[in-house]
């Protein structure tokens, strides 16, 4: 018998049902995406025989190996010579060199052979393709090492990691041209799923003859099924760039054994499949669950054990066997409290095989791709949940639920003991200042040594005293939303901060030795060219003053779940009609009466920001970065200095 036995009790009779959670390609290279670790830890806490595997990592390691390069070479040689680009021809000409170095380079990025650093850093070991051309922008007028500014005399390991990353990106470019034009390390085939109203493009891709990438993924799927023999397979899909891989895996599972129950969930389903009506999705997946997976999975496992009827599922889509129509079932039951979801576990994931890559020479920006970070959440949801650009009505943001500092510290200690890693990335929407204070004090009280970073709001509660306390407990970096860097627009989007306040808060973090990354936005409703120029001037001054060290400009996207998408009149815009939708629904186009060409402005913003992150161009007039004529900034040249007193 399978049933929930209380808030934190075991599920009786679950031992005979093995649940396999899979990470599909592609997510990230340096550390496991945390969803399967959360689900596996939770299910085990309820007595379920739960295991996990990372097929995204497995696919990368299979492709970028000696045999993988042999197969890529075979695909290129089968092409007519006239269709081979210079990149592919160069790969063939230097194939022996690539074949000899690919596995040592991967081993180095995994940290298994750090002695190769000197040879890689000397630029005498790895073949260099077009990706290395980016290094030509760094020129030492004295004829010395042009990268000395970034790595100094002793930064051999980091320099070698950057070179090996460029080498890996070269190989990815070759793979993309020769095997699968959709391949990316993160955004793999995302156009097939992102805000795609019809399932047809994805269906066509899944019906095509398999590529080499597909063949490898099929082999990895069969190996996982043979090793774990699951009755249920969970595919957690966080991004549009992991949807195609998840469907290919499910396709393989159904061809292998249709009796295995396949379940789709994760961030993509939660945001884009809330009005799903496409029956063909259920040729691959038996069920699709929404929002936090704990409660829907408990109900689903009870159903599969015959202890709960199909009409008593929770936040779950299924295809009705008698009509073939898609039905959404939501028996209202309380979610599992955040304090009772258990501790994530990475058991079963090969933590020594992830790749610490170094794409950008910026000490803050590298944290997303370099090194292993145990992913953990301080609290569920967002305590602010007012920003008008955000999906504040959805569960993952709108339902705020915390846990005690003591419990969080217990989880941290358990994870350190399991993984052997003391680095933590708190993946909250915005970690609450009060909770971070309590956690910092608890870490210090327990005399724990760890490094941690996470996302916050730049609010006044982060005083110099709190920032120093966080630094003392191990905080090394924070990221937060400055967004449009315009007080008028910040007020319109209900951000709850001002540019002046952001300057003071970020300075407090920087003074405490904590790196700061700013999420930036352009193209928000009614944003003018003048607003954009002024925003870049604010950003320039924040970099010049040492308040922030990193940033990223996102183009504003209106979503159907956000206040802007639900109340466009309040923001002075008109929504474009959506086509008939049976699959994904999230992004919605709009007409902004300002008529600003944000695409062109975005090129300038990103170019300027890239230079600012490398300490370049901070004394230039911001108009330098724009093509064509733009207005002079209205921001005082010393605005940030005055804000800081």
C-alpha positions as CSV (number, residue, x, y, z in Angstrom):
1,X,0.0,0.0,0.0
2,X,1.3,3.5,-0.9
3,X,0.0,6.5,1.0
4,X,1.2,9.6,2.7
5,X,1.7,9.1,6.4
6,X,1.7,12.5,7.9
7,X,3.5,15.7,7.2
8,X,7.0,14.2,7.3
9,X,6.4,10.5,7.6
10,X,7.3,7.8,5.2
11,X,5.1,6.6,2.3
12,X,4.2,3.0,3.2
13,X,4.8,0.4,0.5
14,X,6.9,2.7,-1.6
15,X,10.0,0.5,-1.5
16,X,8.8,-1.6,-4.5
17,X,8.5,1.5,-6.8
18,X,11.8,2.9,-8.0
19,X,11.7,6.6,-9.2
20,X,14.5,7.9,-11.4
21,X,14.9,11.6,-11.8
22,X,16.8,12.8,-14.8
23,X,18.6,16.0,-15.7
24,X,18.1,16.4,-19.5
25,X,20.4,18.3,-21.9
26,X,21.3,21.0,-21.6
27,X,21.5,22.8,-18.3
28,X,25.0,23.6,-17.0
29,X,28.5,22.1,-17.1
30,X,30.1,23.0,-13.7
31,X,27.6,21.7,-11.2
32,X,24.4,19.6,-11.2
33,X,21.1,21.5,-11.8
34,X,19.4,21.2,-8.4
35,X,15.9,20.0,-9.2
36,X,16.7,16.3,-9.1
37,X,18.7,16.6,-5.9
38,X,15.7,18.3,-4.3
39,X,13.2,15.7,-5.5
40,X,15.4,12.8,-4.7
41,X,16.1,14.0,-1.2
42,X,12.4,14.7,-0.6
43,X,11.2,11.3,-2.0
44,X,13.8,9.4,0.1
45,X,12.5,11.3,3.2
46,X,9.1,9.7,2.4
47,X,10.4,6.2,2.0
48,X,10.5,6.2,-1.8
49,X,13.3,4.3,-3.6
50,X,14.5,7.4,-5.5
51,X,17.6,7.7,-7.6
52,X,19.0,10.3,-10.1
53,X,21.2,10.7,-13.1
54,X,22.6,13.6,-15.1
55,X,22.2,12.8,-18.8
56,X,23.2,16.4,-19.8
57,X,26.7,15.9,-18.3
58,X,26.9,12.4,-19.7
59,X,26.1,13.7,-23.2
60,X,28.8,16.4,-23.1
61,X,31.4,13.9,-21.9
62,X,30.4,11.4,-24.6
63,X,30.6,14.0,-27.4
64,X,33.8,15.6,-26.3
65,X,35.9,12.4,-26.0
66,X,38.2,10.6,-28.4
67,X,35.5,8.3,-29.8
68,X,33.2,11.3,-29.9
69,X,35.6,13.2,-32.1
70,X,36.0,10.1,-34.3
71,X,32.3,10.1,-34.9
72,X,32.2,13.9,-35.6
73,X,35.1,13.4,-38.1
74,X,33.2,10.7,-39.8
75,X,30.2,13.0,-40.3
76,X,32.4,15.7,-41.8
77,X,34.2,13.3,-44.1
78,X,30.8,12.1,-45.4
79,X,29.9,15.7,-46.4
80,X,30.8,16.9,-50.0
81,X,34.1,18.7,-49.8
82,X,32.4,21.9,-51.2
83,X,30.1,22.0,-48.2
84,X,32.8,22.0,-45.6
85,X,33.4,25.4,-44.0
86,X,36.9,26.6,-43.2
87,X,36.2,25.7,-39.6
88,X,35.4,22.0,-40.5
89,X,38.3,21.8,-42.9
90,X,40.6,23.1,-40.2
91,X,39.3,20.4,-37.8
92,X,40.1,17.7,-40.3
93,X,43.6,19.0,-41.0
94,X,44.4,19.2,-37.3
95,X,42.3,16.2,-36.2
96,X,45.2,14.2,-34.8
97,X,46.0,17.2,-32.6
98,X,42.4,17.5,-31.4
99,X,42.0,13.8,-30.9
100,X,45.2,13.7,-28.8
101,X,44.2,16.6,-26.5
102,X,40.5,16.4,-26.0
103,X,40.4,14.0,-23.1
104,X,43.4,15.6,-21.3
105,X,41.6,19.0,-21.7
106,X,38.4,17.6,-20.2
107,X,40.3,16.0,-17.4
108,X,41.9,19.3,-16.6
109,X,38.6,21.2,-16.6
110,X,37.3,18.5,-14.2
111,X,40.2,19.2,-11.8
112,X,41.5,15.6,-12.3
113,X,44.8,16.6,-13.9
114,X,45.8,20.1,-12.8
115,X,49.4,19.6,-13.7
116,X,48.5,20.3,-17.4
117,X,47.9,23.9,-16.5
118,X,51.4,25.1,-17.4
119,X,51.3,23.5,-20.8
120,X,47.8,24.7,-21.6
121,X,48.5,28.2,-20.4
122,X,51.6,28.4,-22.5
123,X,49.3,28.0,-25.6
124,X,51.5,25.3,-26.9
125,X,49.3,22.3,-26.2
126,X,45.8,22.9,-27.5
127,X,44.9,23.6,-31.1
128,X,43.5,27.1,-31.4
129,X,40.4,27.7,-33.6
130,X,38.4,30.9,-34.2
131,X,37.3,31.2,-30.5
132,X,40.8,32.2,-29.7
133,X,40.6,35.2,-32.0
134,X,38.9,37.0,-29.1
135,X,42.2,37.1,-27.3
136,X,43.5,39.5,-30.0
137,X,41.7,42.4,-28.4
138,X,44.1,42.2,-25.5
139,X,47.4,43.8,-26.6
140,X,50.4,44.5,-24.4
141,X,52.2,47.6,-25.9
142,X,55.4,46.4,-24.3
143,X,55.2,43.0,-26.0
144,X,54.5,41.0,-22.8
145,X,51.7,38.7,-22.0
146,X,48.5,40.4,-23.1
147,X,46.5,38.5,-20.5
148,X,48.7,39.5,-17.6
149,X,46.2,42.0,-16.4
150,X,43.7,39.2,-15.8
151,X,45.9,36.4,-14.5
152,X,49.1,38.0,-13.3
153,X,52.3,36.1,-12.9
154,X,50.9,33.2,-10.9
155,X,47.4,32.7,-12.2
156,X,48.4,29.7,-14.3
157,X,45.4,27.5,-13.4
158,X,42.8,30.2,-14.3
159,X,44.6,31.1,-17.5
160,X,44.7,27.5,-18.5
161,X,41.0,27.1,-17.7
162,X,40.2,30.0,-19.9
163,X,42.2,28.5,-22.7
164,X,40.6,25.1,-22.3
165,X,37.2,26.7,-22.3
166,X,37.9,28.4,-25.6
167,X,39.1,25.1,-26.9
168,X,35.8,23.4,-25.8
169,X,33.8,26.2,-27.4
170,X,35.7,25.7,-30.7
171,X,34.7,22.0,-30.6
172,X,31.1,22.9,-29.9
173,X,31.1,25.2,-32.9
174,X,32.5,22.3,-35.0
175,X,29.8,20.0,-33.6
176,X,27.1,22.5,-34.4
177,X,28.2,22.8,-38.1
178,X,28.9,19.1,-38.7
179,X,26.2,17.3,-36.6
180,X,23.4,19.4,-35.1
181,X,22.9,23.1,-35.8
182,X,20.7,23.4,-32.7
183,X,23.4,22.3,-30.3
184,X,24.3,24.7,-27.4
185,X,25.8,24.1,-24.0
186,X,22.7,25.8,-22.4
187,X,20.1,26.9,-25.0
188,X,19.9,23.6,-26.9
189,X,17.2,23.7,-29.5
190,X,15.3,26.2,-27.4
191,X,13.4,27.8,-30.3
192,X,11.4,24.5,-30.6
193,X,9.9,25.2,-27.2
194,X,10.2,28.8,-26.0
195,X,6.8,30.5,-26.2
196,X,6.0,28.1,-29.0
197,X,2.2,28.0,-29.3
198,X,2.1,24.9,-31.4
199,X,3.7,21.5,-30.7
200,X,4.3,21.0,-34.4
201,X,7.9,22.3,-34.7
202,X,8.9,20.0,-31.8
203,X,7.0,17.1,-33.2
204,X,8.7,17.5,-36.6
205,X,12.1,17.6,-34.9
206,X,11.3,14.5,-32.9
207,X,10.2,12.7,-36.1
208,X,13.4,13.4,-37.9
209,X,16.2,10.8,-38.2
210,X,18.3,11.0,-35.1
211,X,21.5,13.0,-35.2
212,X,24.7,11.8,-33.6
213,X,23.7,13.8,-30.5
214,X,20.4,12.0,-30.5
215,X,22.1,8.6,-30.8
216,X,24.4,9.3,-27.9
217,X,21.4,10.5,-25.8
218,X,19.6,7.3,-26.6
219,X,22.5,5.2,-25.5
220,X,22.8,7.1,-22.3
221,X,19.1,6.7,-21.6
222,X,19.3,2.9,-22.2
223,X,22.2,2.7,-19.9
224,X,20.4,4.6,-17.1
225,X,17.3,2.4,-17.5
226,X,19.5,-0.7,-17.3
227,X,21.3,0.5,-14.2
228,X,18.4,1.7,-12.2
229,X,15.4,-0.3,-13.6
230,X,12.8,2.4,-12.7
231,X,9.1,2.1,-12.8
232,X,8.7,5.9,-12.9
233,X,11.0,8.4,-14.6
234,X,10.8,12.1,-13.8
235,X,12.1,14.6,-16.4
236,X,12.8,18.0,-14.7
237,X,12.9,20.7,-17.4
238,X,13.9,24.1,-16.1
239,X,14.5,25.9,-19.4
240,X,13.2,25.8,-23.0
241,X,16.8,24.7,-23.9
242,X,16.2,21.4,-22.2
243,X,12.8,20.6,-23.6
244,X,14.0,18.9,-26.8
245,X,16.4,16.7,-24.9
246,X,13.7,15.7,-22.4
247,X,11.3,14.7,-25.1
248,X,14.0,12.7,-26.9
249,X,14.7,10.8,-23.6
250,X,11.0,10.2,-23.1
251,X,10.7,9.0,-26.7
252,X,13.5,6.5,-26.1
253,X,11.9,5.3,-22.8
254,X,8.6,4.7,-24.5
255,X,10.2,2.8,-27.3
256,X,12.2,0.7,-24.8
257,X,9.3,0.0,-22.4
258,X,6.0,1.7,-22.6
259,X,5.1,0.5,-19.1
260,X,7.6,2.9,-17.6
261,X,5.7,6.0,-16.4
262,X,7.2,9.2,-17.6
263,X,6.5,12.5,-15.9
264,X,7.4,16.0,-17.1
265,X,7.8,18.9,-14.7
266,X,10.0,21.8,-13.8
267,X,10.3,25.5,-14.5
268,X,9.4,25.3,-18.2
269,X,6.1,23.5,-17.5
270,X,5.4,25.8,-14.6
271,X,5.6,28.9,-16.7
272,X,4.7,27.9,-20.3
273,X,2.4,24.8,-20.1
274,X,-0.3,26.1,-17.9
275,X,-2.9,26.0,-20.7
276,X,-1.7,22.7,-22.3
277,X,-4.2,21.0,-24.6
278,X,-1.9,19.2,-27.1
279,X,-2.6,15.4,-26.9
280,X,0.6,14.5,-28.7
281,X,2.7,15.6,-25.6
282,X,1.3,12.5,-24.0
283,X,2.8,10.2,-26.6
284,X,6.0,10.9,-24.7
285,X,4.8,11.7,-21.2
286,X,2.1,10.1,-19.1
287,X,1.7,13.1,-16.8
288,X,2.8,16.7,-16.7
289,X,2.9,18.4,-13.2
290,X,2.9,22.1,-12.4
291,X,4.5,24.1,-9.7
292,X,6.4,22.5,-6.8
293,X,6.6,18.8,-7.5
294,X,6.4,17.4,-4.0
295,X,2.7,17.3,-3.5
296,X,1.8,16.3,-7.1
297,X,4.3,13.5,-6.9
298,X,2.9,12.2,-3.7
299,X,-0.5,12.1,-5.2
300,X,0.7,10.6,-8.4
301,X,2.6,7.8,-6.6
302,X,-0.5,7.0,-4.6
303,X,-2.5,6.8,-7.9
304,X,0.1,4.5,-9.5
305,X,-0.1,2.2,-6.5
306,X,-3.9,2.1,-6.8
307,X,-4.6,4.1,-3.6
308,X,-5.9,7.2,-5.3
309,X,-8.1,7.6,-8.3
310,X,-7.1,9.7,-11.4
311,X,-9.6,12.3,-10.5
312,X,-7.7,13.0,-7.2
313,X,-4.4,14.0,-8.7
314,X,-2.9,17.4,-7.8
315,X,-1.9,20.0,-10.4
316,X,-1.4,17.4,-13.0
317,X,-2.2,17.0,-16.7
318,X,-3.0,13.7,-18.3
319,X,-4.6,12.4,-21.5
320,X,-8.0,10.8,-20.8
321,X,-7.9,7.2,-22.2
322,X,-11.5,7.2,-23.3
323,X,-11.6,10.5,-25.1
324,X,-8.0,11.2,-25.9
325,X,-8.4,14.7,-24.6
326,X,-6.0,16.5,-22.3
327,X,-7.4,17.1,-18.8
328,X,-6.0,19.2,-16.0
329,X,-6.7,17.8,-12.6
330,X,-6.2,19.7,-9.4
331,X,-7.5,18.3,-6.2
332,X,-6.7,21.1,-3.8
333,X,-4.3,19.9,-1.2
334,X,-1.8,21.9,0.9
335,X,1.8,22.1,-0.4
336,X,4.5,20.5,1.6
337,X,5.9,23.2,3.9
338,X,9.4,24.4,3.0
339,X,10.7,23.2,6.3
340,X,9.5,19.7,5.6
341,X,10.8,19.1,2.0
342,X,13.9,17.5,3.3
343,X,17.6,18.0,2.4
344,X,18.7,17.8,-1.2
345,X,21.0,14.9,-2.0
346,X,23.6,14.6,-4.8
347,X,24.0,10.9,-4.2
348,X,24.3,9.2,-7.6
349,X,25.6,12.2,-9.5
350,X,29.3,12.2,-10.5
351,X,30.5,15.3,-8.8
352,X,34.1,14.7,-9.9
353,X,33.1,14.8,-13.5
354,X,31.6,18.3,-13.9
355,X,33.6,20.9,-15.8
356,X,34.8,24.1,-14.2
357,X,34.8,26.4,-17.3
358,X,36.0,30.0,-17.4
359,X,34.2,31.9,-20.2
360,X,34.6,35.5,-19.1
361,X,37.5,37.2,-17.4
362,X,35.5,38.8,-14.7
363,X,35.8,37.6,-11.1
364,X,32.0,37.8,-10.4
365,X,30.6,36.6,-13.7
366,X,32.7,33.4,-13.5
367,X,30.8,32.1,-10.5
368,X,27.9,30.9,-12.7
369,X,30.1,28.5,-14.7
370,X,33.2,27.9,-12.6
371,X,33.5,25.4,-9.8
372,X,31.1,23.2,-7.9
373,X,28.3,24.9,-5.9
374,X,25.9,23.1,-3.7
375,X,22.5,24.6,-4.7
376,X,20.2,25.4,-1.8
377,X,17.2,27.7,-1.1
378,X,17.0,29.9,1.9
379,X,13.2,30.4,1.5
380,X,10.5,29.4,-1.0
381,X,9.2,32.1,-3.2
382,X,9.8,35.9,-3.0
383,X,9.0,37.9,0.1
384,X,8.6,41.1,-2.1
385,X,6.5,39.7,-5.0
386,X,5.5,43.1,-6.4
387,X,7.7,43.6,-9.4
388,X,5.5,44.2,-12.4
389,X,7.7,42.4,-14.9
390,X,7.8,39.2,-12.8
391,X,5.5,36.2,-12.8
392,X,4.4,37.1,-9.2
393,X,1.1,35.2,-9.5
394,X,2.8,31.9,-10.1
395,X,3.5,29.6,-7.1
396,X,7.3,29.6,-7.3
397,X,7.3,33.3,-6.6
398,X,3.9,34.1,-5.0
399,X,4.0,31.6,-2.2
400,X,6.5,32.7,0.3
401,X,7.5,30.1,2.9
402,X,10.6,30.1,5.1
403,X,12.5,27.8,7.4
404,X,14.5,28.4,10.6
405,X,18.2,29.3,10.6
406,X,18.9,26.2,12.6
407,X,17.2,23.9,10.0
408,X,19.1,25.7,7.1
409,X,22.4,25.2,8.9
410,X,21.5,21.5,9.5
411,X,20.9,21.1,5.8
412,X,24.2,22.9,5.0
413,X,26.2,20.6,7.3
414,X,24.5,17.5,5.9
415,X,25.3,18.5,2.3
416,X,28.9,19.3,3.1
417,X,29.3,15.9,4.7
418,X,27.8,14.2,1.6
419,X,29.5,16.2,-1.2
420,X,32.8,17.2,0.4
421,X,32.2,20.7,-1.1
422,X,31.8,23.8,1.1
423,X,30.6,26.2,-1.6
424,X,26.9,27.1,-1.7
425,X,24.8,29.0,-4.2
426,X,21.5,30.1,-2.7
427,X,19.1,30.0,-5.6
428,X,16.3,32.1,-4.1
429,X,14.3,34.6,-6.2
430,X,15.5,37.0,-3.6
431,X,16.9,35.9,-0.2
432,X,15.3,37.8,2.7
433,X,17.6,40.1,4.6
434,X,16.2,38.8,7.9
435,X,16.8,35.2,7.0
436,X,20.3,35.9,5.8
437,X,21.1,37.7,9.1
438,X,19.9,34.7,11.1
439,X,21.7,32.2,8.8
440,X,24.9,34.2,9.0
441,X,24.8,34.3,12.8
442,X,24.0,30.5,12.9
443,X,27.0,29.7,10.6
444,X,29.3,31.7,12.8
445,X,27.8,30.2,16.0
446,X,28.5,26.7,14.7
447,X,32.0,27.8,13.6
448,X,31.4,26.5,10.0
449,X,33.7,27.4,7.2
450,X,32.0,27.8,3.8
451,X,31.7,30.1,0.9
452,X,28.3,31.2,-0.3
453,X,26.5,33.6,-2.7
454,X,23.0,34.3,-3.9
455,X,20.4,36.6,-5.2
456,X,19.0,39.5,-3.1
457,X,17.1,42.8,-3.5
458,X,19.1,46.0,-3.1
459,X,17.0,47.2,-0.2
460,X,18.0,49.4,2.7
461,X,17.9,46.5,5.2
462,X,21.3,45.5,3.9
463,X,23.2,47.9,6.1
464,X,27.0,48.0,6.3
465,X,26.8,46.0,9.5
466,X,24.7,43.3,7.9
467,X,26.9,43.1,4.8
468,X,30.0,42.7,7.0
469,X,28.2,40.0,9.1
470,X,27.4,38.1,5.8
471,X,31.0,38.4,4.7
472,X,32.2,37.1,8.0
473,X,30.0,34.0,7.6
474,X,31.4,33.3,4.1
475,X,29.4,35.4,1.7
476,X,31.6,36.1,-1.3
477,X,29.1,37.6,-3.8
478,X,25.5,38.8,-4.3
479,X,23.4,39.4,-7.4
480,X,20.4,41.7,-7.5
481,X,18.1,43.7,-9.8
482,X,18.9,47.3,-10.7
483,X,16.8,46.6,-13.8
484,X,16.2,49.9,-15.8
485,X,18.3,52.1,-13.6
486,X,15.7,54.9,-13.8
487,X,13.8,56.1,-10.8
488,X,10.7,56.8,-12.9
489,X,10.7,53.3,-14.4
490,X,11.7,51.6,-11.1
491,X,8.6,53.2,-9.6
492,X,6.5,52.1,-12.5
493,X,7.7,48.5,-12.2
494,X,7.1,48.6,-8.4
495,X,10.7,47.5,-7.7
496,X,10.8,49.2,-4.3
497,X,14.3,50.7,-4.7
498,X,15.8,53.8,-6.1
499,X,19.1,54.3,-8.0
500,X,20.5,56.2,-5.1
501,X,19.6,53.4,-2.7
502,X,21.2,50.8,-5.0
503,X,24.4,52.8,-4.9
504,X,24.5,52.9,-1.2
505,X,23.6,49.2,-0.7
506,X,26.1,48.0,-3.3
507,X,28.8,50.1,-1.8
508,X,28.1,48.4,1.6
509,X,28.6,45.0,0.0
510,X,31.7,46.0,-1.9
511,X,33.2,47.6,1.2
512,X,32.7,44.3,3.0
513,X,34.6,42.5,0.2
514,X,31.5,41.0,-1.4
515,X,31.3,41.0,-5.2
516,X,28.2,42.5,-6.7
517,X,26.4,41.6,-9.9
518,X,23.6,43.8,-11.2
519,X,20.7,42.4,-13.3
520,X,19.8,45.1,-15.8
521,X,16.9,45.5,-18.2
522,X,16.1,47.5,-21.3
523,X,13.0,47.9,-23.4
524,X,10.5,48.2,-20.5
525,X,7.2,49.9,-21.5
526,X,7.5,53.6,-22.1
527,X,11.4,53.5,-21.8
528,X,12.7,56.2,-24.0
529,X,16.1,56.7,-25.7
530,X,16.9,59.3,-23.0
531,X,16.0,56.8,-20.3
532,X,18.4,54.3,-21.8
533,X,21.3,56.7,-22.1
534,X,20.7,57.8,-18.5
535,X,20.6,54.2,-17.3
536,X,23.9,53.4,-18.9
537,X,25.4,56.5,-17.2
538,X,24.2,55.3,-13.8
539,X,25.7,51.9,-14.6
540,X,29.0,53.4,-15.7
541,X,29.3,55.4,-12.5
542,X,28.5,52.4,-10.3
543,X,31.3,50.4,-12.0
544,X,33.7,53.4,-11.8
545,X,32.9,53.8,-8.1
546,X,33.6,50.1,-7.4
547,X,30.0,49.5,-6.3
548,X,29.3,46.7,-8.8
549,X,31.8,44.4,-10.5
550,X,29.5,42.6,-13.0
551,X,26.2,42.9,-14.8
552,X,24.0,41.7,-17.5
553,X,21.5,43.5,-19.7
554,X,18.3,41.5,-20.4
555,X,15.8,42.6,-23.0
556,X,12.4,43.1,-21.3
557,X,9.9,40.3,-22.2
558,X,6.3,40.7,-21.4
559,X,4.8,37.5,-20.1
560,X,1.1,36.6,-19.7
561,X,1.6,35.9,-16.0
562,X,3.1,39.2,-15.0
563,X,1.2,42.4,-13.9
564,X,2.4,44.1,-17.2
565,X,0.9,41.2,-19.2
566,X,-2.3,41.2,-17.2
567,X,-2.8,44.9,-17.0
568,X,-1.2,46.5,-20.0
569,X,-3.2,49.7,-19.9
570,X,-1.5,50.6,-16.6
571,X,1.9,50.6,-18.4
572,X,0.8,52.4,-21.5
573,X,1.1,49.5,-23.9
574,X,-1.2,47.4,-26.1
575,X,-0.7,43.7,-26.3
576,X,-0.5,42.0,-29.6
577,X,-3.1,39.2,-30.2
578,X,-1.8,35.7,-29.5
579,X,-2.3,32.9,-32.0
580,X,-4.3,29.8,-31.0
581,X,-2.3,28.0,-28.3
582,X,-2.2,24.3,-27.5
583,X,1.4,24.0,-26.2
584,X,3.5,26.8,-24.7
585,X,2.2,30.2,-23.6
586,X,4.4,32.7,-21.9
587,X,5.8,35.6,-23.9
588,X,3.4,38.1,-25.5
589,X,4.3,40.9,-27.9
590,X,3.2,44.4,-27.3
591,X,3.0,47.8,-29.0
592,X,4.9,50.6,-27.1
593,X,3.8,54.1,-28.2
594,X,7.4,55.3,-27.7
595,X,8.5,53.4,-30.9
596,X,12.0,53.1,-29.6
597,X,14.4,50.7,-31.5
598,X,15.5,48.8,-28.4
599,X,17.3,46.1,-30.5
600,X,19.8,48.7,-31.7
601,X,20.2,50.2,-28.3
602,X,20.7,46.8,-26.8
603,X,23.8,46.2,-28.9
604,X,25.3,49.4,-27.5
605,X,24.4,48.6,-23.9
606,X,25.9,45.1,-24.0
607,X,29.0,46.3,-25.7
608,X,29.5,49.0,-23.1
609,X,28.8,46.6,-20.2
610,X,31.3,44.0,-21.5
611,X,34.0,46.6,-21.5
612,X,33.0,48.0,-18.1
613,X,33.3,44.5,-16.6
614,X,36.9,44.4,-17.9
615,X,37.7,47.9,-16.5
616,X,37.7,49.4,-20.0
617,X,36.0,52.7,-21.1
618,X,34.9,53.8,-17.7
619,X,36.0,57.4,-18.5
620,X,34.2,57.5,-21.9
621,X,31.1,59.6,-22.5
622,X,28.4,57.0,-22.7
623,X,27.3,58.3,-26.1
624,X,30.5,56.7,-27.4
625,X,28.9,53.2,-27.4
626,X,25.8,54.1,-29.5
627,X,25.6,54.3,-33.2
628,X,23.9,57.3,-34.5
629,X,22.9,60.4,-32.5
630,X,21.6,60.0,-29.0
631,X,20.9,62.7,-26.4
632,X,23.4,63.8,-23.8
633,X,22.8,62.1,-20.4
634,X,20.8,64.1,-17.9
635,X,22.6,62.4,-15.0
636,X,25.1,64.4,-13.1
637,X,28.6,63.3,-13.7
638,X,29.1,62.7,-10.0
639,X,25.7,61.4,-9.1
640,X,26.9,58.2,-7.4
641,X,29.7,60.0,-5.5
642,X,27.1,62.3,-4.1
643,X,24.8,59.5,-3.3
644,X,27.6,57.8,-1.3
645,X,28.2,61.0,0.6
